[in-house]
Amino acid sequence: MYISDLDYGTRCILYYPGYEINLGRPEGEYFRKGLVLVNPDEFAARIFLLKEACQKIVPLGGGKVKEGGSWEGKIVYRKVNRRLVLPPLNGFVLRKESL
């Protein structure tokens, strides 16, 4: 949860569906339930070869929490190929399909 008066001009509570992503405990360079891929290169795409089937986590919506405590947003899961091309200056959060 995040409280702000910068974006909306009044003090409010902000909530985003990405806050609910649970990748589990870290296990070496990965997480138990998923992984985070980042391409910091400004110009070149980077290719990742995944060891197992994964889904890309795509948080949608979020923002100001309504007076009754509800908020709009959800998480969508999209299947990705095991050969994943990550564009420059981009990142993906993936969850393992086997869970």
N, C-alpha and C positions, 0 to 999 in steps of 0.2 A: 504494500500500500504506500502511496506517496501523497503528501499534502503539499499544495502549491498555491501561490497567489500570483505567479509570474505569467502563466498562459491565459488565465481566465479573468484576471482583474480582481477577483475576490478569492478569499481562502476557500479551497475546495479539496475534496479527496479524489485522487486519480487512481484508477485500477486498470491493468492491462492483462489479457489472457496469458501472455508470456510469463507472468509471475507464477503460473501454476505448472510450468514445465518441470518434470521430475526425471532427471537422468540417473538417479541413484548415486551411490558412492563412487568416488574416483578409484580407478584400478589401473595404476600406471599412467599411460598417456590417454586412456579412455575412461569412460564412465560405465558402470554396470549395465545401464539400460540404454545407452546411446553414446553419441559422440558429437563433438563440435568441430567443424572444418572451417578454416579461415584461409583466405588468399590475400595477403597484404600487398602483393605485387601490383603496381600501378598500371602496368601495360599488358602483362601476359596472363592468360588463363592457366589454371593448374588442374591437372588430372589426378583424381584419387581412385584407387581400385579398392573397393570395399570387400572385406572378408565374408560378410554375410548380408542378407537382405535387410534394407532399412527403409524408413519412411521419413521424408522431410517434414519437419514441424513448422507450420505456418500460422502464427498468431494473427487473428483478424480483429479489428475493432479495438474497443477499450476507450479509456478517457475518463471524463468526469462521471463520478458516481452520483446517481440520482438521489433525490431527497429521501426516498423510501429505502435506500441501500442497494438498489439494483444497478446493474451496469450492462452495457451491450458489448459483446465480444465472444469469440470462440476460438478454438484451435482446430485447424484442419490438418490432416495427415495425407501427404501425397507420396505415392510409391516412386522410388528413384532407381535408376539402373545401378548395377554394381560398379560400372565405369562412370564416374561422376565428373563432369567438367564444371569447375568453379570459376566464374568470370573474375576479372581483376577487381580488387577492392571489394570483396564480397565474402559472405560467410553463410553456412548452413548449420542448423541444429538438426540432428537426426536421431530417431529412436529405432532400436532394433525391433524387427518384426517378430522375432522369436519369443517376445515377452507377452 
